[in-house]
Amino acid sequence: MKKVIGAIIIIGLAAVLIAAAILIPNQTDGQTDTEQSSSRGELDAAAPVTRDELPSVRLTVTGVSFMPVLELADSSNAVVKWTVEETGASCEGLSPALVFDAPAVRHIELTAAHTDGTDALGDIITFNIGFDHTQDAGRYNVGGAYDHPVQTVAGLDGVYHMTGLIRFLAATPSLSGFLDFSGLNTLEYIECYGASVSSIDLTGCEHLVRLCLELNDLSEIDLNPVSGCLRDLRMSGNQSVVTFVPLTSPMASLYHYCAQSEAVVNHPTAGQLPVIEEWWDWASDQSGELVIRSKVLSSVITSWNAWTSADFTNQFPAGRNGFVEAHGCRLTSVVLTGCPGLTHLDLYDNLLDQNAVDAILAEAASWGTYDGTLDLSQNAPPSESAGPYIAELEARSWSVTVEPAA
């Protein structure tokens, strides 16, 4: 069983407060802060360690409390220490509860030591300062067991010292600036939903599975270090323009691509997403011909771009239950050959002429499938000769929407 040691102290009884409180001199107004913490006991007296002898992770916190949660590897005997730089006060534990008398900018240093005094930051496998698994789920979400209230951490330095880290959970709006994960070759999950991170270094993160940077402040990202391993990319709603460093090899394992509501420069091509299942890039300033060539495609949401044509040849084999939304684009042609597994097709508000509309209706009718949705409204109306295709689809419980003839 993973070792998660320490408990959040409930403030209230005077006896508990006296036993657990550490008085911290206030550096601004001469009053005192009250800091409470859980405790794991003292460091080994035979091998004393000072914080100056060990590498550290430095956190800038701003709230009235700080309650992180760490998790150690099974075999670790590490003692984790938290030190408030402004006062020198410290406590030990994997889930300390530090409570101050007022919000202020404080700097907390995290160190870890084995009983022999050697550095143990590499024993930390989970670093959690805020996570909600319901905010941005997906197949590789770490799940509700790691849900934890958001902590007001504004800055974080030295993450790369946690060389055994597997889960970095920091979905906290206050977290900003640069995150350096370089060299963390055991790291699998980065969860920063709704933070304010502006840049990130993924060099050496050769086992990263999931990268969630939704609603952050990125303007550029280099995914080359994780192109062979990343399976889930979520980075929508960042700066108005986000530039991807050009990929030098395919995203060989990526099943979910979501970079929408931001203009994406150097968007991955079809050849760079060979096993994509969920291609979600609406309102990302894409144009030209949309071509997707995946073995396992299930959904495409690419509306409000400037695509002029789309080719989905053989992307939705029978039984796939495929989903495509490409409304509000500039499509003049859509190729659907070999897509009998496509059951939802939304192409309204494009530039499809009557021949293109008729061809799509004829193709959909040829599949002989049931219970689908096809929206071709706000394009040219179909010709009279397409009437039988519409009737055939509707007889199989398809919902078909087209522009009425003038």
C-alpha positions as CSV (number, residue, x, y, z in Angstrom):
1,M,0.0,0.0,0.0
2,K,1.3,3.5,-0.9
3,K,2.4,5.5,2.1
4,V,0.3,8.6,2.7
5,I,1.1,9.8,6.2
6,G,-0.2,12.6,8.2
7,A,-3.6,14.1,8.8
8,I,-5.2,17.6,8.6
9,I,-5.6,19.0,12.0
10,I,-9.0,20.4,12.9
11,I,-8.7,23.7,14.7
12,G,-11.0,24.3,17.5
13,L,-10.1,22.8,20.9
14,A,-7.5,24.9,22.9
15,A,-5.6,21.8,24.0
16,V,-5.1,20.7,20.4
17,L,-4.0,24.2,19.3
18,I,-1.5,24.4,22.1
19,A,0.0,21.0,21.3
20,A,0.3,21.5,17.5
21,A,0.7,25.3,16.9
22,I,4.0,26.8,15.9
23,L,4.1,30.6,16.3
24,I,5.5,32.3,13.3
25,P,6.5,36.0,13.6
26,N,4.7,38.1,11.0
27,Q,7.3,39.9,8.8
28,T,5.0,42.8,7.9
29,D,3.0,43.9,10.9
30,G,4.6,42.5,14.0
31,Q,1.7,40.2,14.8
32,T,1.9,36.4,14.8
33,D,0.7,33.7,12.4
34,T,-0.5,30.4,13.8
35,E,0.8,27.4,11.8
36,Q,-0.6,24.0,12.5
37,S,0.8,20.8,11.0
38,S,0.6,17.1,11.2
39,S,3.8,15.4,12.4
40,R,5.8,12.3,11.5
41,G,8.3,12.7,14.3
42,E,11.8,14.0,14.4
43,L,14.6,13.3,11.9
44,D,17.1,10.7,13.0
45,A,19.2,12.3,15.7
46,A,22.2,10.2,14.7
47,A,22.2,11.6,11.2
48,P,21.0,15.2,11.5
49,V,20.2,16.9,8.2
50,T,19.8,20.7,7.6
51,R,17.8,22.1,4.8
52,D,20.9,23.7,3.3
53,E,22.4,20.2,2.6
54,L,19.5,18.9,0.5
55,P,18.0,19.8,-2.8
56,S,14.5,21.3,-2.4
57,V,11.3,22.2,-4.1
58,R,10.3,25.8,-3.4
59,L,6.7,26.9,-3.4
60,T,5.3,30.4,-3.3
61,V,1.9,30.3,-1.5
62,T,-0.5,33.2,-0.9
63,G,-3.5,31.9,1.0
64,V,-4.4,31.6,4.6
65,S,-3.7,27.9,4.6
66,F,-1.6,25.3,2.7
67,M,-2.6,21.7,2.7
68,P,-0.8,19.6,0.1
69,V,-0.8,15.8,-0.2
70,L,2.3,13.8,-1.2
71,E,2.6,10.1,-1.8
72,L,5.8,8.1,-1.4
73,A,7.0,4.9,-3.1
74,D,6.2,1.8,-1.2
75,S,9.8,1.1,-0.1
76,S,10.6,4.6,1.0
77,N,11.6,5.5,4.6
78,A,11.8,9.2,3.7
79,V,10.9,12.0,6.1
80,V,9.4,15.0,4.4
81,K,10.0,18.4,5.8
82,W,8.2,21.8,5.1
83,T,10.0,25.0,6.1
84,V,8.6,28.5,5.9
85,E,11.5,30.6,4.7
86,E,10.3,33.9,6.1
87,T,10.3,32.5,9.7
88,G,12.3,29.3,9.7
89,A,9.3,27.4,11.2
90,S,9.0,23.8,10.0
91,C,6.9,20.7,10.2
92,E,7.0,17.2,8.8
93,G,4.5,15.0,7.0
94,L,3.0,14.0,3.7
95,S,-0.3,15.9,4.3
96,P,0.5,18.8,6.6
97,A,-2.1,21.4,7.4
98,L,-0.4,24.8,7.7
99,V,-2.9,27.5,8.8
100,F,-1.9,31.2,9.0
101,D,-3.8,34.1,10.5
102,A,-4.0,36.1,7.2
103,P,-3.2,35.6,3.5
104,A,0.2,36.7,2.5
105,V,3.0,35.8,0.1
106,R,5.1,33.1,1.7
107,H,7.8,30.7,0.5
108,I,7.8,27.1,1.6
109,E,10.7,24.8,1.1
110,L,10.0,21.1,0.6
111,T,12.8,18.7,1.4
112,A,12.9,14.9,2.0
113,A,15.6,12.7,3.6
114,H,16.1,9.1,4.2
115,T,17.1,8.0,7.7
116,D,20.7,8.0,6.7
117,G,20.4,11.7,5.7
118,T,20.5,11.3,2.0
119,D,18.2,13.1,-0.4
120,A,14.8,11.4,-0.8
121,L,12.9,13.8,-3.1
122,G,13.1,11.1,-5.7
123,D,10.8,8.9,-3.5
124,I,7.8,11.2,-4.1
125,I,5.5,9.6,-6.6
126,T,2.5,12.0,-6.3
127,F,2.6,15.7,-5.7
128,N,-1.0,17.1,-5.2
129,I,-1.9,20.7,-4.7
130,G,-5.3,20.5,-6.2
131,F,-7.2,18.1,-8.4
132,D,-10.8,17.4,-9.5
133,H,-11.2,14.4,-11.8
134,T,-14.5,15.7,-13.1
135,Q,-13.1,18.8,-14.6
136,D,-11.6,17.2,-17.7
137,A,-12.1,13.4,-17.6
138,G,-11.1,11.0,-20.4
139,R,-9.7,7.6,-20.6
140,Y,-6.5,8.2,-18.8
141,N,-7.8,10.4,-15.9
142,V,-6.2,9.4,-12.6
143,G,-9.7,9.3,-11.0
144,G,-11.5,10.5,-7.9
145,A,-9.2,8.9,-5.4
146,Y,-6.8,11.8,-6.0
147,D,-9.4,14.6,-5.7
148,H,-8.1,17.3,-3.4
149,P,-9.1,20.9,-2.7
150,V,-7.2,23.6,-4.7
151,Q,-4.3,25.2,-2.8
152,T,-3.2,28.8,-3.5
153,V,0.2,28.1,-4.9
154,A,1.5,30.9,-7.1
155,G,4.9,29.5,-8.1
156,L,6.8,26.3,-8.1
157,D,10.5,25.7,-8.6
158,G,12.6,22.6,-8.4
159,V,10.0,20.0,-9.5
160,Y,12.8,18.3,-11.5
161,H,14.3,17.2,-8.2
162,M,11.4,14.7,-7.7
163,T,13.0,12.2,-10.0
164,G,10.6,9.4,-9.2
165,L,7.4,11.5,-9.7
166,I,4.5,9.7,-11.5
167,R,1.6,12.1,-10.9
168,F,1.8,15.9,-10.8
169,L,-1.6,17.3,-9.8
170,A,-1.8,21.1,-9.8
171,A,-5.2,22.3,-11.1
172,T,-4.9,25.5,-9.2
173,P,-5.7,28.9,-10.9
174,S,-3.0,30.7,-9.0
175,L,-0.1,28.6,-10.3
176,S,1.7,30.6,-13.0
177,G,5.0,30.9,-14.8
178,F,7.4,28.1,-15.9
179,L,7.2,24.4,-15.0
180,D,10.4,22.4,-15.5
181,F,9.8,18.7,-15.7
182,S,13.0,18.0,-17.5
183,G,14.6,14.6,-16.8
184,L,11.5,13.1,-15.1
185,N,11.4,9.8,-17.0
186,T,8.9,8.2,-14.7
187,L,6.3,11.0,-14.9
188,E,3.0,9.8,-16.4
189,Y,0.4,12.5,-15.6
190,I,0.5,16.3,-15.6
191,E,-2.8,17.8,-14.5
192,C,-2.9,21.6,-14.6
193,Y,-6.6,22.2,-15.6
194,G,-7.4,25.9,-15.1
195,A,-4.0,26.9,-13.9
196,S,-2.0,29.9,-15.4
197,V,1.1,28.1,-16.5
198,S,2.9,30.0,-19.3
199,S,5.6,27.6,-20.4
200,I,6.7,24.0,-19.8
201,D,9.7,21.8,-20.4
202,L,9.0,18.1,-21.1
203,T,12.5,17.1,-22.0
204,G,13.1,13.5,-21.0
205,C,9.5,12.8,-20.0
206,E,9.6,9.6,-22.0
207,H,6.7,7.9,-20.2
208,L,4.2,10.8,-20.1
209,V,0.7,9.5,-20.8
210,R,-1.5,12.5,-20.2
211,L,-0.9,16.2,-20.4
212,C,-3.8,18.5,-19.3
213,L,-3.1,22.2,-19.7
214,E,-6.6,23.4,-20.4
215,L,-7.3,27.0,-19.7
216,N,-3.7,28.0,-19.0
217,D,-1.6,30.8,-20.4
218,L,0.6,29.0,-23.0
219,S,1.7,30.6,-26.2
220,E,4.2,27.9,-27.3
221,I,4.8,24.2,-26.6
222,D,7.3,21.5,-27.7
223,L,5.7,18.1,-27.8
224,N,8.7,16.4,-29.5
225,P,10.0,14.9,-26.2
226,V,6.8,13.1,-25.6
227,S,5.8,12.3,-29.2
228,G,6.3,8.6,-28.8
229,C,4.5,8.1,-25.5
230,L,1.8,10.8,-25.0
231,R,-1.8,9.4,-25.3
232,D,-3.9,12.3,-24.2
233,L,-3.3,15.9,-25.0
234,R,-5.7,18.6,-23.5
235,M,-4.6,22.2,-24.0
236,S,-7.6,24.3,-25.1
237,G,-8.3,27.8,-24.1
238,N,-4.7,29.1,-23.8
239,Q,-3.4,32.3,-25.4
240,S,-5.2,33.5,-28.5
241,V,-2.4,32.0,-30.6
242,V,-0.5,28.8,-29.6
243,T,2.5,27.7,-31.6
244,F,3.5,24.1,-31.6
245,V,7.2,23.5,-32.2
246,P,7.2,21.5,-35.5
247,L,7.0,17.8,-34.9
248,T,9.9,15.7,-36.1
249,S,8.1,12.4,-35.6
250,P,4.5,11.3,-35.3
251,M,2.5,11.4,-32.1
252,A,2.6,7.6,-32.3
253,S,0.3,6.8,-29.3
254,L,-2.0,9.9,-29.2
255,Y,-5.7,8.9,-29.0
256,H,-7.1,12.3,-27.9
257,Y,-6.1,15.6,-29.4
258,C,-7.9,18.7,-28.0
259,A,-6.6,22.2,-28.8
260,Q,-9.5,24.4,-29.5
261,S,-10.7,27.9,-28.9
262,E,-7.2,29.2,-29.7
263,A,-5.4,29.6,-33.0
264,V,-2.9,26.7,-33.4
265,V,0.2,27.2,-35.5
266,N,1.9,24.0,-36.8
267,H,-1.2,21.9,-36.1
268,P,-0.3,18.2,-36.4
269,T,-1.1,16.7,-39.8
270,A,-2.9,13.5,-40.5
271,G,0.4,11.6,-40.9
272,Q,1.5,12.8,-37.4
273,L,-1.7,11.5,-35.7
274,P,-1.8,7.9,-37.0
275,V,-3.9,6.4,-34.1
276,I,-6.1,9.4,-33.2
277,E,-9.6,8.6,-32.0
278,E,-10.8,12.0,-30.9
279,W,-9.7,14.9,-33.2
280,W,-11.1,18.0,-31.5
281,D,-9.8,21.4,-32.8
282,W,-12.8,23.6,-33.3
283,A,-12.2,27.4,-33.6
284,S,-8.4,26.8,-34.0
285,D,-7.9,28.9,-37.2
286,Q,-7.4,25.9,-39.5
287,S,-7.9,26.1,-43.3
288,G,-7.4,24.3,-46.6
289,E,-8.1,20.6,-47.0
290,L,-8.9,18.5,-43.9
291,V,-7.5,15.0,-44.3
292,I,-7.6,12.4,-41.5
293,R,-6.0,9.0,-41.8
294,S,-6.3,7.0,-38.6
295,K,-7.0,3.4,-37.9
296,V,-9.3,4.0,-35.0
297,L,-11.0,7.4,-35.6
298,S,-14.3,7.8,-33.7
299,S,-15.0,11.5,-33.5
300,V,-14.1,14.8,-35.2
301,I,-15.1,18.2,-33.9
302,T,-13.6,20.8,-36.1
303,S,-16.3,23.4,-36.5
304,W,-15.7,27.2,-36.9
305,N,-12.5,26.6,-38.9
306,A,-11.9,27.7,-42.5
307,W,-11.6,24.2,-44.1
308,T,-12.5,24.3,-47.8
309,S,-12.7,20.5,-48.3
310,A,-12.7,17.4,-46.1
311,D,-11.7,13.8,-46.9
312,F,-12.8,11.0,-44.5
313,T,-12.3,8.1,-46.9
314,N,-12.5,4.8,-45.0
315,Q,-12.3,6.5,-41.6
316,F,-15.6,5.1,-40.2
317,P,-16.0,1.4,-41.0
318,A,-19.2,-0.4,-40.2
319,G,-20.1,-0.4,-36.5
320,R,-17.8,2.5,-35.6
321,N,-20.7,4.8,-34.5
322,G,-18.7,7.7,-35.8
323,F,-19.3,11.4,-35.0
324,V,-18.3,14.4,-37.2
325,E,-19.1,18.1,-36.5
326,A,-17.8,20.5,-39.1
327,H,-20.3,23.3,-39.1
328,G,-19.5,26.9,-39.7
329,C,-16.6,26.2,-42.0
330,R,-16.1,26.9,-45.7
331,L,-16.5,23.4,-47.0
332,T,-17.3,23.0,-50.7
333,S,-16.8,19.2,-50.8
334,V,-16.8,16.4,-48.4
335,V,-15.7,12.8,-49.3
336,L,-17.4,10.1,-47.3
337,T,-16.5,7.0,-49.3
338,G,-16.2,3.9,-47.1
339,C,-17.8,5.5,-44.0
340,P,-20.8,3.2,-43.2
341,G,-20.0,3.5,-39.5
342,L,-20.7,7.3,-39.5
343,T,-23.9,7.9,-37.6
344,H,-23.7,11.7,-36.8
345,L,-22.7,14.2,-39.5
346,D,-23.2,17.9,-38.9
347,L,-22.2,20.0,-41.9
348,Y,-24.6,23.0,-41.6
349,D,-23.6,26.5,-42.5
350,N,-20.9,25.6,-45.1
351,L,-20.6,26.4,-48.9
352,L,-21.8,23.1,-50.3
353,D,-23.5,23.5,-53.6
354,Q,-26.4,21.4,-54.8
355,N,-24.3,18.7,-56.4
356,A,-22.2,18.3,-53.2
357,V,-25.4,18.1,-51.1
358,D,-26.9,15.5,-53.4
359,A,-23.7,13.4,-53.3
360,I,-23.6,13.4,-49.5
361,L,-27.3,12.3,-49.3
362,A,-26.7,9.5,-51.9
363,E,-23.6,8.3,-50.0
364,A,-25.4,8.2,-46.7
365,A,-28.4,6.4,-48.1
366,S,-26.0,3.7,-49.6
367,W,-24.8,2.6,-46.2
368,G,-28.1,1.1,-45.3
369,T,-27.7,2.1,-41.6
370,Y,-30.3,3.2,-39.0
371,D,-30.7,5.9,-36.4
372,G,-28.3,8.5,-37.7
373,T,-28.3,12.3,-37.8
374,L,-27.4,14.3,-40.9
375,D,-27.6,18.1,-41.0
376,L,-27.0,19.9,-44.3
377,S,-28.9,23.0,-43.6
378,Q,-27.6,26.5,-44.5
379,N,-26.0,25.0,-47.7
380,A,-27.6,24.7,-51.1
381,P,-30.9,22.9,-51.1
382,P,-30.9,19.3,-52.6
383,S,-32.3,18.7,-56.1
384,E,-35.5,16.9,-56.7
385,S,-33.5,13.8,-57.7
386,A,-32.2,13.6,-54.1
387,G,-35.7,13.2,-52.7
388,P,-35.5,9.4,-52.7
389,Y,-32.3,9.4,-50.7
390,I,-33.9,11.6,-48.0
391,A,-36.9,9.3,-47.9
392,E,-34.8,6.2,-47.7
393,L,-32.8,7.7,-44.8
394,E,-35.9,8.8,-42.9
395,A,-37.4,5.4,-43.3
396,R,-34.5,4.0,-41.4
397,S,-35.0,6.5,-38.6
398,W,-32.3,9.0,-39.7
399,S,-32.9,12.7,-38.8
400,V,-32.2,14.6,-42.0
401,T,-32.1,18.4,-42.2
402,V,-31.7,20.2,-45.5
403,E,-32.5,23.7,-46.8
404,P,-35.9,23.8,-48.5
405,A,-36.0,24.4,-52.2
406,A,-36.6,28.1,-53.1
